[in-house]
Amino acid sequence: MLYAFLYALHTTYSGFNVFRYITFRTLLAGLLALSVSFILGPWLIARLTALKAGQPIRSDGPAAHLSKAGTPTMGGTLILFSLTLATILLADLTNPYIWLVLGVTIGFGLIGFLDDYRKLSRQDSVGLRGKYKLLAQGAIALAAALWLFAQPGFDTTLTIPFFKDLRPVLGWWYIPFAALVVVGASNAVNLTDGLDGLAIGPVMIAGVTYAIFTYVSGHSGMAEYLQVPYVAGSGEVAIFCGALAAAGLGFLWFNAYPAQMFMGDVGSLSLGAALGIVALISKQEVVLAIVGGVFVIEAASVIFQVSSYKLRRKRIFRMAPLHHHFELLGWPEPLIIVRFWIVSIICALAALSTLKLR
């Protein structure tokens, strides 16, 4: 929108030619998303407080969390608004991938919004029934997977990190695989969102990482040199990724320990889905398991805990997800958060190394 207007002026004022560069618009989108978050954050906190939109705390969670009851939730709406506004203003809206990432992100955000609203209206931590939430997520993810599969020349070959010659072709199986990536990423981020700033840190790191991946995959020269799949038009998605990371940074200003507001499911479900669909577009689906290593570990801890208890009537961890286990071991909350961020940075660097180590 704004990009189309400003770039059109380059024929009269040569300085506006800078808007043709994805890197410039990515940085500008980040600054815009960050500014909007800073400006609207205090207003949103005051509004949520006035509406008594306080987070219900699970009674079976760590006792230390009971003091957080009443902290405004649904702060993820700040991220979604900032991210969407910056993307619409500075991305090329004739690029279909932009509408795909926005559609999936906002769609999952609506599911999260309904889940949060149900929790607030009933003043409990249950929300939407799991099967209905999963069905809605699956429907959106499946629609996105079908759209990708239907694109002319779309490659269903998987790129396996560190193995240049291992490239399985999924064919029609790519559709359920792609849907699983989006739904899995969404719920993994949701499970990680349990401490102040814990989830948004790795989300920002993953956003920056995929800004690089999408830019490389959309640049024919770089893609050929680095021997990664070239996806025409995917570079524009870097603008979305830059805005996502910066909107998350703006939210973190208010979500850092002790949090002034929580993101809620409206934030965690949508951000996870955003990472999933971006991974699919850039043809770096498997790498998402490395980039989002913290999310994978958190989700796996829940799966192992539940499976172990059902099969052996014994728990592996004191409490799942994993961050609660460390809480019950006596680790201070800020210590857990920062160490998880450090692990996330290490995972991102390992993922970026796959661009050269093939």
Secondary structure, DSSP 8 states (H G I E B T S, - for coil): -HHHHHHHGGGT-GGGGGGG-HHHHHHHHHHHHHHHHHHHHHHHHHHHHHTT-B----TTS-GGGGGGTT-B--THHHHHHHHHHHHHHHS-TT-HHHHHHHHHHHHHHHHHHHHHHHHHHHTSS--S-HHHHHHHHHHHHHHHHHHHHHSTT---B---TT-TT---B-GGGHHHHHHHHHHHHHHHHHHHTTSTTTTHHHHHHHHHHHHHHHHHHT-HHHHHHHT----TTGGGHHHHHHHHHHHHHHHHHHHSSS-S---HHHHHHHHHHHHHHHHHHTT-TTTHHHHTHHHHHHHHHHHHHHHHHHHHS--SSSSSSHHHHHHHTT--HHHHHHHHHHHHHHHHHHHHHTTT--
